[in-house]
């Protein structure tokens, strides 16, 4: 789950960086992502929920003792994360058009 989160985190960071926004903390990236892309409707709300969920999963996996995730859940989240990264790529391309 850690790797899924970081894939999403770097994707979100890239899109924010395209808008000349960078943050020192994960919470700043997360808040800006919701503010800039979810609340504005540039991305569907389901992507905001996914990002929040994999953030929470990563927190649990990294910091809670004896936590494990079912393989089926991880594979589902992997597929969702892949689709999310595709959506971020499309968003990044559309932001490039406005430069």
Secondary structure as the mmCIF struct_conf table of DSSP 4:
data_model
#
loop_
_struct_conf.conf_type_id
_struct_conf.id
_struct_conf.beg_label_comp_id
_struct_conf.beg_label_asym_id
_struct_conf.beg_label_seq_id
_struct_conf.end_label_comp_id
_struct_conf.end_label_asym_id
_struct_conf.end_label_seq_id
HELX_RH_AL_P HELX_RH_AL_P1 UNK A 2 UNK A 18
TURN_TY1_P TURN_TY1_P1 UNK A 19 UNK A 20
BEND BEND1 UNK A 24 UNK A 25
HELX_RH_AL_P HELX_RH_AL_P2 UNK A 26 UNK A 33
HELX_RH_PI_P HELX_RH_PI_P1 UNK A 34 UNK A 38
TURN_TY1_P TURN_TY1_P2 UNK A 39 UNK A 41
BEND BEND2 UNK A 42 UNK A 43
HELX_RH_AL_P HELX_RH_AL_P3 UNK A 45 UNK A 63
BEND BEND3 UNK A 64 UNK A 64
TURN_TY1_P TURN_TY1_P3 UNK A 65 UNK A 66
HELX_RH_AL_P HELX_RH_AL_P4 UNK A 71 UNK A 97
TURN_TY1_P TURN_TY1_P4 UNK A 98 UNK A 98
#
